[in-house]
Amino acid sequence: MDYSNLKRSDADVASIVAKEIARQQNSLAMIPSENYASLSVLEAMGTVLSNKYAEGYPHKRYYTGNQFIDEIEDLAIKRGKKLFGCDHINVQPNAGSGANLAVYLGLLKPGDTVLGMKLDQGGHLTHGHPVNVSGQLYHFVQYGVRKDTERIDYDEVLALAKKEKPKMIVTGATAYPRALDFAKFRAICDEIGALLLCDVSHIVGLCLSGDHQNPWPCADVVMTTTHKTLRGPRSAVIYCRQRHAKAIDRAVFPGTQGGPMEHIIAAKAVCFAEALQPEFKTYGHQIAVNAKTLSDTLQAEGLRLVSGGTDNHLLLVDCGPLHITGRQGSDALADCGIYGNRNTIPYDPGSAFEPTGIRLGTPALTTRGMKEREMKLVGKTIASVLKAPTDAAVLANAKTTVAELTAHFPIYPELTA
Ligand code: DSN
């Protein structure tokens, strides 16, 4: 891809794209939800499939001319079912938030009680936060982590479930560095007769590589985004048991979406084929090994990590003992070209806007080919910056390390915007 047409017709947009390509190449993407899609995924997203309206589902469309669109959506469904080993998959959701809303619309009635994990202890906005439609339409009761272990206590979740009798329990997290026990969530649901939704958006790649417990077949419904550890287009899918298929499909279209983005569905088909290759298991395993190495290095450098480490692709640094805020720390790292994000930690003395933690992850660096040796170097560099975020010599050293590392691990050499 050389963006030659874009450069000729719209130099303004082309030059911004060129700057972003350079930013991605010359920095370390350590926000755990970010990754680099392959060129094939990027190319599929830029196809003429974008031009077609296709409301409905394959072979049941409201518009004519969908013979090839049906082929692409059928292919994505076939590959998705093989990848996840599921009964039914809907490949149309445009994003994780809308997909979770579709699950609630399909399987709940407004006002129903649901358990979900607190946002400020690692959950997600769409798991019942009051500012989100999920928390406004449904009666969400929130569980969190224990103060002493900073981990989910399954006995506490069971006690809450028995007291509240929810119709559904949502498990899944965006800032929980520990493994989720889907089998235990299933047992809790069975004890009280609730449905189980597993939102595996962050960890899906590790579930597929065997480095995290698989949500299937524990769950009634699974939602995942496709652009994080799965390395596909910015989008989502829902898969479920056959008995929920009709309700989920109707909740996606016409319940919450109109015409599907078939160019993105094509890119999901490409990413599913990539994830079905044996190399993807090696990739998922290396993400976890890299996160463990990074975690060990940061702790050896004296930093406190929430829960004392990681079982997955991410970790949370507690900036409190360093006497800086999460914002000061993540801004100092960003100045050196290391992009993590400020984040709440459990029982945070700060606020969502000025939290005490920094969230870091290894999926994108692993895609670049970095391994344990690089993680040790990155970990030492991060620790040096967080311990002395205003020291010019420390920051200069960190910038040099980032420049050397990124030069050795190029991402899109073929892109020449
Ligand atoms: N924004 C995503 C994340 O960073 O985890 C979740 O939606």
Residues whose N, C-alpha, C, O or C-beta is under 5 A from the ligand:
A	BS01	DSN	S33 T174
